Amino acid sequence: MGGMAKSKGAPSLASIDPIDEDDCVLAVIETPRATRTKLAFDEKLGAFTVKKVLPQGMSFPFDFGFVPSTRGDDGDPVDVLVLMDEALPTGTVVPTRLIGVIEAEQTERDGETAENARLVAVARDCQLFAEVKDLDDLPHSVVEQIEHFFVSYNEQEGKVFEPTGRFGPRKAKKLVQKAMRRVKRK
């Protein structure tokens, strides 16, 4: 059987508008929380592919994905961790409220270092984290565990992920706007 043809009229998940009519930042879920298999959206295929499998005992703490129509300093769409009541399926587009950003430097195996921030957002329709408006509203231990996850995740690939700062929603929104401008310039 042949492969599936892309629909000509529908935009790719990677190219949809990152801000909806309610001013929510849209997140595309790649990897649901509590799973070990890291999935990534492949723009050329228009599908999600397996990127890696985490070791036993390690899983994603929350849903993980990207903000469409953005480019971070590393050239990839901006990463976002989405807090939600339950895991969302891969490919789900989630309206979110940014609550902050964990800024970090990521050093690749070849020694090249780039900024690689992780946005943190709450799904608009989430009940469990409905009152969370800023990273500071989360228990300190939760933010520590999120940072530790990204440090450990990158160690598995022979990379170094060094958190350099935690900031609130204002800085997170500026990062998204800057990442949107990078796409528009291309």
N, C-alpha and C positions, 0 to 999 in steps of 0.2 A: 504494500500500500504506500502511496505517496504521502508526503508531509502535509500538514495543514497549511492552507494559504492564509496569509494575513488579510483581514478585512480592510478594504481600501478606504472606507469612510471613517472608521473608528481610529482615534489616536492611540498610539502606544502608551502603555502605563507610564513609561519614562518621560513622555512629552505632554502629559495633561497639565493643566494650569495648577500650580501648587497652592493657590489660595482660593477658597470657595466663596460663594456669595455672602456667607455669614462671617467672613474674615477668619475662618479656621484654616490652619495649615493642613494640607492633605498629606497623609503618610501612606505609602504602599507597603504592606506587610510582606516581607520576604520569608522570615523565619518566625514561626509561632513560639511563644514562651514555653518553657519546659521541654523543648526538643533538643536533640544533640546534632541534628543534621542542619548545617548552614546552607541555606539556599540563596541564590543571587539571581536577579532578573538580568537576562541576557537580551540587550536591545536588538541585536542582529537576528536572534532566533524568535524574539517576541515571546519568550517562555522562561520559566524558572528552571535553573540548573543546580545540581548539587555542587557546592563549592568545597565542602569538607565535612567530616564527621568528627565531633568532639569526643574526647576520651570518656569512658564510663565515669559516672559521677559528676560530670560537668554538663550543664544545659543552659540555655538562654534564660535569664531571669524574668524578662518581659518580652513582649512582641518586638521584633527588630525589623527595620526596613529602611526606606529612603524617602526623601521629599522629591517628587518628580520635578522636572524642568529646573534642576539646580546642579551646580558643579562646585565642589569644595576645593580646597587648596591642593588636594591629592588628585584632582581630575575626575573623581567619581561623584555621583549624586551624594548630597549631604545625608549622613546617617541619622536615624532617629530611633530612639527606644520609646515605645508606646505603652503607657500604663493603662490597663483595662481590667475589667472584672474577670474575664476569662480569655483564654487564648483565641486568637482570630485566625482564620484560614489564610494560607499563602495566597497573595493576589488581592486581598481585601483592601479597598481604598477607605481610609479612616479619617474623618474630619477630627482634628486635634486642637488642643490649646497648649501652646508651648509654655513650659514652666521653667525652662532653663537650659543651660548648656554646660557640658564638661569639656573644657578645652584641653587639648593634649598634643604632644609631639610624638609622632610615630616614626621610629627608625626601622627601615627595611633591612633585610639580610645583607644587602650590598652596602649598607652604611648611610644611605641617603635618608635624610630626615625631612619630614613635612608636617605641617599642622594637620590634625585630623580630629576635629571636634565631634562630639556625640550630643546631638540634641536630645532633650528629654521632654516628652509631651504626655498629656492626659487625653485619652479619647473623649470627644465631646459628650458622648452618651454614657460615659462611665459613671457608676454610682459609688463605688468603693473609694475613689480618689476625687470625687466631685468637689470637695472643699480645698484641694491642693491647687494653689495658684502660682507657687514659686518652689524652687528646689529646697529652700529653707523650710517649707511646710512639711517636707518628708522627714521621717526619723533619720537622724544622722547615720545610723547603721545601714539604712537602705541605700543611701548615696554611696557610702563606703563599699558596700557589696557590689553595686553597679560598677564602680571604678575597678574594684578587684577583678570582677569578671572580665573586663576589657584588657586589663593587664595580663591575666592568665590566658585569655583567648589568643592574644598576640604572641605570647611566649610559645604557644603550641606551634606557631608558624615560624619561629625563629626571629620574631620582631620584638621591638621594645616599644611599649605604649606607656608614656610618662604623662600622667595628668598634670596640668600646669595651672588650672584654676576652675572654679565653679562660679557660674553667673546666672542671673535670673532671666525672666522672659524677655526683657527689653533687649539684652545682648543677643539672645537666641533669635529674636525677630530680625535684628540687624544682620546676623550671619546668613539667614535665609534670603534676605533682600540682596545681599552681596553675591550670594551663590546664584540667584536668579539673573542678576546682571551679567555674570560670566557666560551664562547660556545665551542670553540675548546678543552678546557681542560676537558670538561665533557664527 
